[in-house]
C-alpha cells in the first residue's frame, strides 16, 4: 500500500494562540456547539470532560495524560474552555489543542487536583449550578471520582453526563470517515503482513511485529489495542495472552487487529490454517461467513442495532453452536485511546434499541470457538451505515479461510 499522507492543520485559538490540529477548526467548532446545545437542552451549566476521546474530539488535545487526573471544563455558554492537567502535558495542550485556558496541578504529597477543579468552577461562577460529569471513562478512576464528589460537595450538583459527547461521536462526519478509510487500508496491510509471517516455527509475537511494522511503515500509528494473535488452542481465546507460542506444522491462527489513523480505528478478524486444516473448520467458516453477510444485508438506517445480533444468534444456533458463540457480535468504532480500540457503548447485542444512523461505524465479528472440538473459526469486518443501500466496508480483503 502507499503510505498515508498525514498533514497537520495550522490554526489559532479564539485568543490567537498558534496551534496544529488533525481536523479543521470549523469541525471542532461544530462539535463544541453541538455539545453546548445538548447541555442547554438538559439544563446543565457545564460538562466535566474526563474521557480522552472527548478531549480529542472537542479540542484536538491528544495525550496519554488521562492516566492521571486530567479534566476539561466546557460551559453551556461561550465562556472560555479550561483544561486542568499536569506539567508534562502543558506544551501539547498549548500547541496542539483548542483549549482556551490551560491550568496545571503539581505533584506533591498533599496534592488534590479536585480542589483545583473546584476553584476553577468557582471562578467560572458555577456555584449552585448543575454540572455533568463523564463518570464512565478510563480517564476518571473510582478513587479520583470520589475526590471530585468530595471537593464539589455543596458547590454544585453533579450528574452523570457520560453519554453526551459519546453519542455525538457515534455519527461520523465525512472528515472522520476519511480517517476511517485510511485506517482500513492500514488494517488490510497489517493482516496481510501477519499472514505472510505465518509459518511453522514462527511465534505469535513475530506475526504481531509484522502487522505493527506494516501499519507504521504505512503512515499509521500504534493502535489503541492489540494486535491479537492467538494460535493453536489459544485461538479459542477471546483475548490476547502473554508468552508467545510457536506455530505447529498443522495449526490454526486467529488474527484480530485494528489499523489506526489519527486515532480512528478499523478492525479486521481473520482465521489462518497452517498445513492441513481440520475439515470441520471449513464448515465453521461457511457458517460464520453466512452470518456476517446476512448482518451486512440488514445493517441499514432506521433498524435497531440489536437486530444484527439476532441474526448472529439465529445462524450460529441453527448450525449447532448455541453453546459456543458469544453473547454479542461487535461494537462501535471511532477515535479511541488505550487501553482499547472498542468505542463502547454501544455493544451489538440482541435487544439493543439504538437506531442505526448514516455515519455510524461498527465492527462485527463472528467468532466460533468450539471448545468441544478445539477448532475455531473467526471473521470480522468494520463498516459504516450509509444513507441507503449496503454499508461501506473498510476492507478489501476476502472473507475466507486463509491458508499457509
C-alpha positions in Angstrom: 0.0 0.0 0.0 1.1 3.6 -0.5 1.7 5.4 2.8 -1.0 7.6 4.4 -0.2 11.2 3.7 -0.5 13.0 7.0 -0.6 16.7 7.2 -1.1 18.9 10.3 -3.7 21.7 10.0 -2.4 25.1 11.2 -5.0 27.1 13.2 -5.4 29.6 16.0 -7.4 29.5 19.2 -10.0 32.2 19.9 -7.3 34.0 21.9 -4.9 33.9 19.0 -2.6 31.1 20.1 -1.0 29.2 17.2 -1.8 25.5 17.2 -1.8 22.4 15.0 -4.8 20.1 14.6 -5.8 16.9 12.9 -9.2 18.3 11.8 -10.1 21.8 10.6 -11.0 24.2 13.4 -14.5 24.6 11.9 -15.1 20.8 12.5 -14.1 21.2 16.2 -16.3 24.3 16.5 -19.3 22.4 15.2 -18.7 19.6 17.7 -18.3 22.0 20.6 -21.5 23.8 19.5 -23.4 20.5 19.5 -22.1 19.7 22.9 -23.2 23.0 24.3 -26.6 22.7 22.7 -27.1 19.4 24.4 -26.0 20.8 27.8 -28.6 23.6 27.4 -31.3 21.1 26.4 -30.6 19.1 29.6 -30.4 22.1 31.8 -26.8 21.6 32.6 -24.4 24.5 33.2 -21.2 22.7 32.3 -19.6 19.4 31.5 -16.5 18.0 33.2 -14.6 16.2 30.4 -12.6 13.2 31.6 -12.7 10.8 28.6 -9.6 11.3 26.5 -11.7 10.7 23.4 -13.9 13.7 24.3 -10.8 15.9 24.8 -9.6 14.9 21.4 -12.9 15.1 19.7 -13.8 18.6 21.0 -10.4 20.3 21.1 -7.9 18.1 19.3 -6.0 17.5 22.6 -4.1 14.3 22.0 -2.2 12.9 25.1 -1.8 9.9 27.3 -2.0 12.2 30.4 -5.5 10.9 31.1 -3.9 8.1 33.2 -3.6 10.9 35.8 -6.1 13.4 36.9 -7.0 15.5 33.9 -10.2 17.3 33.3 -11.7 19.8 30.8 -14.4 22.2 31.7 -17.0 23.1 28.9 -19.7 25.5 29.9 -23.1 25.6 28.3 -22.5 29.1 27.1 -19.4 30.5 25.3 -17.2 31.1 28.3 -13.6 30.1 27.7 -12.9 26.3 27.8 -10.4 25.2 30.5 -8.3 22.1 30.9 -6.6 21.1 34.2 -3.6 18.8 33.6 -0.1 18.0 34.7 3.2 19.7 33.7 4.3 17.1 31.2 1.2 17.8 29.1 1.5 21.6 29.2 3.2 22.0 25.9 0.9 19.7 24.0 -2.1 21.5 25.3 -0.6 24.8 24.3 0.4 24.0 20.7 -2.0 21.1 19.8 -5.4 21.9 21.4 -8.2 24.4 21.2 -8.5 24.7 25.0 -8.5 28.4 25.8 -7.2 28.3 29.3 -4.6 25.7 30.4 -4.2 25.1 34.2 -1.5 22.9 35.8 -1.6 20.9 39.0 1.7 19.9 40.5 2.6 16.6 42.1 3.1 16.7 45.9 2.4 14.5 48.8 -0.7 16.6 49.7 -1.8 17.3 46.1 -5.5 17.2 45.4 -6.3 18.4 41.9 -10.0 18.0 42.6 -9.7 21.1 44.8 -8.0 22.9 41.9 -11.0 21.9 39.8 -13.3 23.3 42.5 -11.5 26.7 42.3 -11.9 26.7 38.5 -15.6 26.1 38.7 -16.0 28.9 41.3 -14.0 31.3 39.0 -16.5 30.4 36.3 -19.4 31.2 38.5 -20.8 27.7 38.6 -21.6 27.6 42.3 -25.0 26.2 42.7 -25.1 25.0 39.1 -25.9 21.7 37.6 -22.7 20.1 36.2 -22.4 17.0 34.1 -19.6 14.6 34.6 -18.1 11.9 32.4 -18.1 9.3 35.1 -18.0 6.3 32.6 -14.5 6.8 31.4 -11.0 5.3 31.8 -9.9 8.9 32.4 -11.8 9.0 35.8 -10.9 6.3 38.2 -13.2 5.5 41.1 -10.7 7.0 43.5 -10.5 10.3 41.6 -14.2 10.3 41.2 -14.6 10.2 44.9 -12.2 13.2 45.3 -14.3 15.1 42.7 -17.5 14.4 44.6 -16.0 15.4 47.9 -14.4 18.6 46.6 -17.6 19.7 44.9 -20.0 18.8 47.6 -22.1 21.8 48.4 -20.6 23.7 45.4 -22.7 22.3 42.6 -25.0 19.4 41.8 -23.2 16.7 39.8 -24.9 14.2 37.5 -23.7 11.6 35.0 -23.3 13.0 31.5 -21.0 10.4 30.1 -23.2 9.9 27.0 -23.3 13.5 25.7 -20.1 13.5 23.7 -20.0 9.8 23.2 -23.4 9.9 21.5 -22.2 12.7 19.2 -19.1 10.7 18.3 -21.2 7.8 17.1 -22.2 9.6 13.9 -19.1 10.3 11.8 -18.6 13.3 9.5 -17.0 12.9 6.1 -13.7 14.1 7.5 -13.9 11.4 10.1 -14.8 8.8 7.5 -11.7 9.8 5.5 -9.6 8.9 8.5 -11.6 5.7 8.9 -10.9 4.7 5.3 -7.2 5.3 5.9 -7.3 3.1 9.0 -9.0 0.4 6.9 -6.1 0.5 4.4 -3.6 0.2 7.3 -5.5 -2.8 8.8 -5.6 -4.6 5.5 -1.8 -4.2 5.1 -1.3 -5.4 8.7 -3.4 -8.5 8.2 -1.6 -9.4 5.0 1.8 -8.9 6.7 0.8 -11.1 9.6 -0.4 -13.8 7.2 2.9 -13.6 5.2 4.8 -14.1 8.5 2.7 -17.2 9.4 4.8 -20.4 9.2 5.6 -23.4 11.3 8.1 -22.4 14.0 7.2 -18.7 13.9 5.9 -17.1 17.2 2.8 -15.2 17.7 5.0 -12.2 18.5 6.6 -12.4 15.1 3.2 -12.1 13.5 2.3 -9.1 15.7 5.6 -7.5 14.8 5.0 -7.9 11.1 1.5 -6.4 11.5 2.7 -3.4 13.5 5.6 -2.8 11.1 3.2 -2.7 8.2 1.0 -0.2 9.9 3.8 2.1 11.0 5.5 2.0 7.6 2.2 2.8 6.0 1.8 6.1 7.9 -0.3 5.0 10.8 0.3 4.8 14.5 0.3 2.2 17.1 -3.4 1.3 17.7 -5.2 1.5 21.0 -5.1 -2.2 21.5 -3.6 -5.4 20.1 -2.7 -6.9 17.7 -4.4 -10.1 19.0 -2.6 -13.1 17.5 -3.6 -16.4 19.1 -2.6 -19.9 17.8 -3.4 -23.5 18.5 -5.6 -24.0 21.5 -5.2 -20.2 22.3 -7.1 -19.4 19.0 -10.3 -20.1 21.0 -9.5 -17.3 23.5 -11.4 -14.0 23.3 -8.3 -12.1 24.5 -4.6 -12.0 23.9 -2.2 -13.6 26.4 1.4 -13.1 27.3 4.2 -15.6 26.4 4.4 -16.1 22.6 3.5 -19.6 21.4 5.2 -21.2 18.4 3.2 -22.3 15.4 3.0 -26.1 14.8 3.2 -27.8 11.4 -0.6 -28.1 11.4 -2.2 -25.3 13.3 -4.8 -22.6 13.4 -4.2 -18.9 13.9 -6.7 -16.2 14.9 -5.7 -12.6 13.9 -7.7 -9.7 15.2 -6.2 -6.2 14.9 -7.0 -2.6 14.2 -5.4 -0.1 11.9 -5.3 3.5 13.3 -5.1 6.8 11.5 -5.2 9.8 13.8 -6.8 7.6 16.5 -9.6 6.4 14.2 -9.7 2.6 14.2 -10.8 -0.1 11.8 -10.8 -3.7 12.9 -10.4 -6.9 11.0 -10.7 -10.5 12.2 -9.2 -13.4 10.2 -8.5 -17.1 10.5 -5.4 -18.8 9.1 -5.0 -22.6 8.7 -1.4 -23.8 8.7 -0.7 -27.1 7.0 -3.7 -29.3 6.6 -6.9 -27.6 8.0 -9.3 -29.5 10.1 -12.3 -30.4 7.8 -14.7 -29.0 10.4 -13.1 -25.6 10.1 -14.3 -25.2 6.5 -17.9 -25.7 7.6 -17.5 -23.3 10.6 -16.1 -20.6 8.3 -19.1 -21.1 6.0 -21.5 -20.6 8.9 -19.5 -17.5 10.1 -19.5 -16.0 6.6 -23.2 -16.6 6.2 -23.9 -14.8 9.5 -21.6 -11.8 8.6 -23.1 -11.4 5.1 -26.7 -11.5 6.4 -25.8 -9.0 9.0 -24.4 -6.6 6.4 -27.6 -7.1 4.4 -29.6 -5.9 7.4 -27.3 -3.1 8.5 -29.5 -0.2 7.3 -30.5 3.2 8.8 -33.7 3.0 10.8 -33.1 -0.5 12.1 -32.3 -1.3 15.7 -28.7 -2.3 16.4 -29.8 -5.4 18.3 -31.3 -6.9 15.1 -27.7 -7.6 13.9 -27.1 -9.9 16.9 -30.4 -11.5 16.4 -29.0 -12.7 13.0 -25.7 -13.8 14.6 -27.6 -15.9 17.1 -30.1 -17.4 14.7 -27.4 -18.5 12.2 -25.0 -19.9 14.7 -27.6 -21.6 16.9 -29.1 -23.3 13.8 -25.7 -24.7 12.9 -25.2 -26.2 16.4 -23.1 -23.5 18.0 -25.5 -22.1 20.5 -23.3 -23.0 23.5 -20.1 -21.8 21.8 -20.9 -18.4 20.3 -20.5 -15.1 22.1 -23.4 -13.1 23.6 -22.6 -10.1 21.4 -21.2 -9.8 17.9 -19.5 -6.5 17.8 -19.4 -2.8 18.8 -18.9 0.7 17.7 -15.6 2.0 16.5 -14.2 5.6 16.2 -11.4 7.6 17.8 -10.2 5.8 20.8 -7.2 5.7 23.1 -5.6 3.0 25.1 -6.4 0.5 26.6 -8.9 -0.5 23.9 -10.0 0.2 20.3 -13.6 -0.7 21.3 -15.6 2.5 21.3 -18.3 1.3 23.7 -21.1 1.6 24.4 -22.8 0.6 22.3 -22.2 -3.2 22.0 -24.1 -5.2 19.4 -26.3 -7.5 21.5 -29.8 -8.8 21.0 -32.3 -6.2 22.3 -30.1 -3.1 21.9 -32.6 -0.5 20.9 -30.2 2.0 19.4 -31.4 3.0 16.0 -28.7 2.9 13.3 -28.0 6.1 11.5 -25.9 7.1 8.5 -22.3 7.7 9.5 -22.3 5.2 12.4 -19.3 2.8 12.3 -19.4 -0.8 13.6 -17.1 -3.8 13.8 -19.0 -7.1 13.5 -17.1 -10.3 14.2 -18.4 -13.8 14.1 -16.4 -15.9 16.5 -16.9 -19.7 16.8 -14.5 -21.0 19.5 -15.8 -24.6 19.6 -14.5 -25.9 23.0 -16.0 -29.3 22.2 -13.6 -29.9 19.4 -10.8 -27.4 19.9 -11.4 -26.0 16.4 -12.0 -22.2 15.9 -13.4 -20.0 13.1 -13.5 -16.2 13.3 -14.1 -13.5 10.8 -14.9 -9.8 11.2 -15.2 -6.5 9.2 -15.8 -2.9 10.0 -18.4 -1.0 8.1 -20.3 2.4 8.1 -24.0 2.8 7.8 -25.0 4.7 4.6 -28.0 6.8 3.7 -29.3 3.9 1.7 -28.1 0.6 0.4 -25.3 -1.7 1.7 -22.9 -0.4 4.3 -19.4 0.8 3.3 -17.0 -1.9 4.3 -13.5 -0.7 5.2 -11.5 -3.7 3.9 -10.6 -5.1 0.6 -9.6 -8.5 1.9 -11.6 -11.6 1.0 -13.7 -13.2 3.8 -12.3 -16.7 3.7 -10.1 -19.2 5.5 -6.5 -18.1 4.7 -4.0 -21.0 4.0 -0.3 -21.1 4.8 
